[in-house]
Amino acid sequence: MYKAPLEDYQFLLDRVIGFDLLMADIGNDDVNQELADAVLEEAGKLAGNVIAPLNHSADMAGAKRLEDGNVKTPDGFSDAYAAMGEGGWTAMEADERFGGQNLPMTLTTAVNELWQSANMAFALCHLLTQGQIYALQKSASPELQQTYIPPMVEGRWTGTMNLTEPQAGTDLAGIKSRAVPNGDHFLITGQKIYITYGEHDMAENIVHLVLARTPNAPEGMKGISVFIVPKFLPDDAGDYTKPNDLRCLSIEKKLGIKGSPTAVMQYGEAGGAVGYLVGAENHGIDIMFAMMNHARIAVGLQGLAISERAYQQARGYAKDRVQGVPLDGKKGDAIVNHPDVLRLLGGMKAEIEAMRALMMVGAAAMDKARHADADEKDTHEARVGLLIPIIKGWMTERSLDITSDAVQIHGGMGFIEETGAAQHYRDARILPIYEGTTAIQANDLVFRKTIRDNGAAVNSLLDDIDNEMATLANHHNTEIVKASKSIIEANNTARKVAAHILGGANTPRRPAASGSNYLMLLGTLCGGWLMTRSGAAAADALAKGETGAISNDDFMKIKLTTMQIYITHHLPKISSLACTITDGDNSALAMQPDWL
């Protein structure tokens, strides 16, 4: 059963992020550590008691399309979503003028991990709805905002994102859906695929954000607009009961996230679905990418969340399962005492803690960018822009190995669906694909976030890491000193790699071939940086006899141990990645497609 990692978040927010200082910096005096702890505790109850128990049964049953085109979600999903709305959980991020709570990203991101760990297929609906609220707050007219945002904030309506078409996936320039002006609205025709929660029974209305072209739009990406297309339109009484001209043709049969209906949506079979323009014509890509960046952070969070869920299940199994006699153990000892199982679980725990710390640093950077003064805004936004592809790419890729290790710990039982371990492995596989594949994140990191500014953003990050580690090199704890020196060495390697990437700017196929490895290198480095910061905070707490509300000194000792595991088991990957990047791009590109 899933248990929210509340102690870890209490430690992370208080001693690693400095939550109260962050709130003071961004002028949010109404939110503090005490409130954050209370919010997370209540969210943990809903996640653990209501949402998590639906995870395995939903995977077994799946979502089902009925003959009339409606979709039935797994048993319990509708009630769970209603509970989220009634508890105010669907209102956390939205602006207060729409009934939201306007809470900081640092807190809402922490809460969202709990939903995603509890039941990723279920929580996808909330993820997409949050993203749409974000996009509409930023780009829609006041009239559209007041019509569509409050019901989503209340949890009565949900939102989707409609980009992909059968012929237009990653390359959205090929979109063929049309939008023809018709009075105060447009008539939308076309087909969209891979629409998460495109049809379901958990809400009164579904608000689709649809990319389409107007009649005189230029070709390519510059000719795409975005439209609100609701499932139901207002009737004569103003109630949203009148069906729009859209329907779900089918839902996909998938490897994982089976409880989540992934729909093929058809618009305009009877003349055109009523849609309302968001923002200006031909600016749809910019608006949708704002929503997509929000979603990319959220998908990186899913990588962390599914890793945590798989780790908890593997840990529980390893503590109960008796098989063989561990070295230096005794008959009846559980398999957690076998050195290799201990190695796997320790490595998983260390990397998950590193992922969580980076996730929180990214969320804090988003809060700073949102509230920054004009003279600092560009600097904070550059840091956010750099971290987004690292968070999305590194965390989702690492979730594949972590969930695989969880299956391995279960042995043969991990391969049997009944245990549920295989579900986490299957669910994780979508994460490096949707909302922009790892290769797309790598290209963004290489060309937009490194080459375009001549390395300014990445070197600023490396400077910050160097400065912090230089301070910790004089720490009272010898393990912190050793770790800081290891990070400084890894940081120097990262600088050389960044210089190599910049050196290939005039031959772009070279840095493109190295992009994914470059992304993984920076993710691994950031993890080590923050694990060392965490270790130092734990060592300081131990030295001062301070444990706060944390249960006992063992928690701080564990933090020091997971730091050491990360530094010795994960950080060394940087050297091999660097060698592959600096020496391997030419050999990779020497392979001819015809030779494969």
Disulfide bonds with the S-S distance in Angstrom:
none
